[in-house]
C-alpha cells in the first residue's frame, strides 16, 4: 500500500506526487500532465501531456489552485484505493473497507464509474465525476423541488464551457445522503450522455468529509459516514 497526501481545495480533489499536484478525475478515461510522467504507487510511468487538443494550461484557467496534471481512470482502475478526506490521505492498494460503510455497485462507461442514485424524488443513473466541482443534470425535472442557487460558470475538458442556472438538491447513494449543487447540461454533450443512459453527473463537493473505498475490480464504492 502507498499513501500520498490528499487535498480538497478550490472545490476540487488533488493528490501531491513527486512531480507536483495532480487533480483526481474519475470523469477522465486518461491520465495526462505537463511533466509527461507520473509517479503512481511508487512506479514512474510515462503519460501524454495533453488529452486530445486539451492541455493543463487551458484547464488551469478554470481552477483556482495550481496543478500539473490530471489522474484518470486508466490509473485509478488499475487497483483499489481509499480516499480518506478527514485524514488527508489517498491510499493506493487499500481495500480494508470499514464494516459500517455504505456500499454501492457501479457500472463502467469507457472506464468511468456510473451508479444508481436518487436526486430529490427521482431515480437517476449518474456518472461519478470527481473532476467536477458541481453536479449536473440533463433534465431540469430532476431538480424539481430543489432550491434555486444562482448560476454556475464552469469548464469541462470534454464538454467545454458551461454557463447554467443552479439548484441545490438532496442526493441519495445507498444509505448516504448529502446536498449537491447542480447545473443543467444541454446541447451535444448532453445528447451524447443521454444516448448512453446517463441522467446526471455527481461531483466531488461532498467527499472531503468522508472516507471512500474505490474498488474497480469489484465495481463497487463504499462510503463512510460524514465526519
C-alpha positions as CSV (number, residue, x, y, z in Angstrom):
1,X,0.0,0.0,0.0
2,X,1.2,3.5,-0.9
3,X,0.0,6.6,1.0
4,X,0.1,10.0,-0.6
5,X,-1.3,13.4,0.5
6,X,-5.0,14.0,-0.4
7,X,-6.1,17.6,-0.6
8,X,-9.5,19.1,-1.1
9,X,-9.2,22.8,-2.1
10,X,-10.6,25.2,-4.7
11,X,-13.7,22.8,-5.0
12,X,-11.5,20.0,-6.4
13,X,-9.8,16.8,-5.3
14,X,-6.0,16.7,-5.6
15,X,-3.0,14.5,-4.6
16,X,0.6,15.6,-4.1
17,X,3.2,13.5,-6.0
18,X,6.9,14.0,-6.7
19,X,6.0,15.7,-10.0
20,X,3.7,18.2,-8.3
21,X,0.0,18.4,-7.5
22,X,-2.5,16.4,-9.7
23,X,-6.2,16.6,-10.0
24,X,-8.0,13.3,-9.4
25,X,-10.7,12.9,-12.1
26,X,-12.9,9.8,-12.4
27,X,-14.6,11.6,-15.3
28,X,-11.5,11.3,-17.5
29,X,-10.6,8.0,-19.1
30,X,-6.9,9.1,-19.4
31,X,-4.1,10.5,-17.3
32,X,-2.1,13.4,-18.7
33,X,0.1,16.2,-17.4
34,X,2.7,18.8,-18.1
35,X,5.7,16.6,-16.8
36,X,5.0,13.8,-19.3
37,X,5.3,11.3,-16.5
38,X,3.8,10.4,-13.1
39,X,5.0,8.5,-10.1
40,X,2.0,6.4,-9.1
41,X,2.1,3.6,-6.5
42,X,5.9,4.0,-6.3
43,X,6.3,3.4,-10.1
44,X,7.2,6.2,-12.6
45,X,5.1,6.0,-15.8
46,X,5.1,8.0,-19.0
47,X,1.8,9.8,-19.7
48,X,0.8,12.2,-22.5
49,X,1.0,15.9,-21.9
50,X,-2.5,16.6,-23.4
51,X,-5.9,14.9,-23.7
52,X,-6.5,15.3,-27.4
53,X,-6.5,19.0,-28.1
54,X,-6.9,20.0,-24.4
55,X,-3.8,20.7,-22.2
56,X,-3.5,21.5,-18.5
57,X,-2.9,25.2,-19.1
58,X,-6.4,25.6,-20.6
59,X,-8.0,23.7,-17.7
60,X,-5.9,25.7,-15.1
61,X,-7.6,28.9,-16.1
62,X,-10.8,27.5,-14.6
63,X,-9.3,26.0,-11.4
64,X,-8.2,28.3,-8.5
65,X,-5.3,26.2,-7.4
66,X,-2.2,25.3,-9.4
67,X,-1.7,21.7,-10.6
68,X,0.4,19.9,-13.1
69,X,-1.8,17.1,-14.4
70,X,-5.0,15.1,-14.2
71,X,-5.2,11.4,-13.0
72,X,-7.9,9.5,-14.9
73,X,-9.4,6.1,-14.7
74,X,-6.6,4.4,-16.6
75,X,-4.6,4.6,-13.4
76,X,-7.4,4.7,-10.9
77,X,-9.0,1.5,-12.2
78,X,-5.7,-0.5,-12.0
79,X,-6.1,-1.2,-8.3
80,X,-8.2,-0.4,-5.2
81,X,-7.8,2.9,-3.4
82,X,-9.1,4.7,-0.3
83,X,-9.8,8.4,-0.3
84,X,-9.7,9.4,3.3
85,X,-10.8,13.0,3.3
86,X,-10.7,13.6,7.1
87,X,-7.2,12.1,7.4
88,X,-6.0,13.8,4.2
89,X,-4.7,10.5,2.8
90,X,-5.1,8.8,-0.6
91,X,-4.1,5.2,0.0
92,X,-3.3,3.2,-3.2
93,X,-3.9,-0.5,-2.7
94,X,-6.1,-0.1,0.5
95,X,-9.2,-2.4,0.3
96,X,-9.9,-2.6,4.0
97,X,-13.5,-1.3,3.9
98,X,-15.0,-0.2,7.2
99,X,-17.8,-2.7,8.1
100,X,-20.3,0.2,8.7
101,X,-19.6,1.9,5.3
102,X,-22.4,2.0,2.8
103,X,-21.5,0.0,-0.4
104,X,-22.8,0.8,-3.8
105,X,-22.2,-1.2,-7.0
106,X,-21.2,0.7,-10.1
107,X,-21.0,0.1,-13.9
108,X,-18.3,1.3,-16.2
109,X,-18.7,3.7,-19.1
110,X,-15.4,3.8,-21.0
111,X,-13.8,3.2,-17.7
112,X,-15.7,5.9,-15.8
113,X,-18.0,4.8,-12.9
114,X,-21.7,5.2,-13.2
115,X,-24.1,4.4,-10.4
116,X,-27.7,4.5,-9.4
117,X,-28.7,7.4,-7.2
118,X,-31.7,9.5,-6.2
119,X,-31.8,13.2,-6.9
120,X,-34.7,14.6,-4.9
121,X,-37.6,12.2,-5.6
122,X,-36.2,10.9,-8.9
123,X,-34.1,7.8,-9.7
124,X,-31.1,8.7,-11.8
125,X,-28.1,6.9,-13.4
126,X,-25.2,9.2,-12.6
127,X,-21.6,9.5,-13.8
128,X,-19.5,9.8,-10.7
129,X,-17.0,12.5,-11.8
130,X,-14.5,13.6,-9.1
131,X,-13.1,16.1,-11.6
132,X,-16.4,18.1,-11.4
133,X,-16.7,20.7,-8.7
134,X,-20.5,20.6,-9.1
135,X,-23.2,18.1,-10.1
136,X,-25.1,18.4,-13.4
137,X,-28.5,17.1,-14.5
138,X,-29.5,16.5,-18.1
139,X,-33.2,17.3,-17.4
140,X,-34.5,20.1,-15.2
141,X,-37.1,17.7,-14.0
142,X,-34.5,16.0,-11.8
143,X,-34.1,19.2,-9.6
144,X,-37.8,20.0,-9.3
145,X,-38.3,20.9,-5.7
146,X,-34.6,21.9,-5.3
147,X,-33.6,25.3,-4.1
148,X,-32.5,27.8,-6.8
149,X,-28.9,28.8,-6.2
150,X,-27.7,31.4,-8.7
151,X,-25.6,30.4,-11.7
152,X,-22.7,28.0,-12.4
153,X,-19.8,29.1,-14.6
154,X,-17.6,26.1,-15.3
155,X,-15.4,24.2,-17.8
156,X,-15.0,20.6,-18.7
157,X,-12.2,19.2,-20.9
158,X,-14.7,17.2,-23.0
159,X,-17.9,19.4,-22.8
160,X,-16.2,22.8,-22.9
161,X,-17.5,26.0,-21.3
162,X,-20.7,25.7,-19.1
163,X,-23.0,28.6,-18.1
164,X,-26.1,27.4,-16.3
165,X,-28.7,28.1,-13.7
166,X,-28.0,26.3,-10.4
167,X,-30.1,24.4,-7.8
168,X,-29.3,22.6,-4.6
169,X,-30.9,19.2,-4.2
170,X,-30.6,16.2,-2.0
171,X,-28.7,13.1,-3.4
172,X,-29.1,9.6,-2.1
173,X,-26.4,7.0,-2.7
174,X,-27.5,3.8,-1.0
175,X,-27.8,4.8,2.7
176,X,-25.8,8.0,2.2
177,X,-27.4,11.4,1.9
178,X,-25.9,14.7,1.0
179,X,-26.8,18.0,-0.7
180,X,-25.2,18.8,-4.1
181,X,-25.2,21.9,-6.2
182,X,-26.4,21.1,-9.7
183,X,-26.3,22.8,-13.0
184,X,-28.1,21.9,-16.2
185,X,-26.2,20.4,-19.2
186,X,-27.6,20.8,-22.7
187,X,-26.5,20.6,-26.3
188,X,-24.4,18.0,-28.0
189,X,-22.7,16.8,-24.8
190,X,-26.0,16.2,-23.0
191,X,-27.4,14.4,-26.0
192,X,-24.3,12.1,-26.1
193,X,-24.7,11.3,-22.4
194,X,-28.4,10.6,-22.8
195,X,-27.7,8.2,-25.6
196,X,-25.6,6.1,-23.3
197,X,-28.2,6.2,-20.5
198,X,-26.7,8.8,-18.2
199,X,-29.1,11.2,-16.4
200,X,-26.8,13.3,-14.3
201,X,-23.2,13.8,-13.1
202,X,-22.3,13.8,-9.4
203,X,-19.2,15.9,-8.5
204,X,-16.7,15.9,-5.6
205,X,-18.1,18.6,-3.3
206,X,-19.3,16.1,-0.6
207,X,-16.2,13.9,-0.5
208,X,-13.9,15.9,1.8
209,X,-15.9,14.9,5.0
210,X,-16.0,11.2,4.1
211,X,-13.8,8.2,3.5
212,X,-14.3,6.5,0.2
213,X,-13.1,3.0,-0.8
214,X,-12.9,2.7,-4.6
215,X,-12.8,-0.9,-5.7
216,X,-12.8,-1.0,-9.5
217,X,-12.1,-4.8,-9.8
218,X,-15.3,-5.5,-7.8
219,X,-17.1,-2.4,-9.3
220,X,-18.1,-1.0,-6.0
221,X,-17.7,2.1,-4.0
222,X,-18.1,2.2,-0.2
223,X,-18.8,5.4,1.7
224,X,-18.3,6.2,5.4
225,X,-20.5,8.4,7.5
226,X,-19.6,12.1,7.3
227,X,-17.2,13.5,10.0
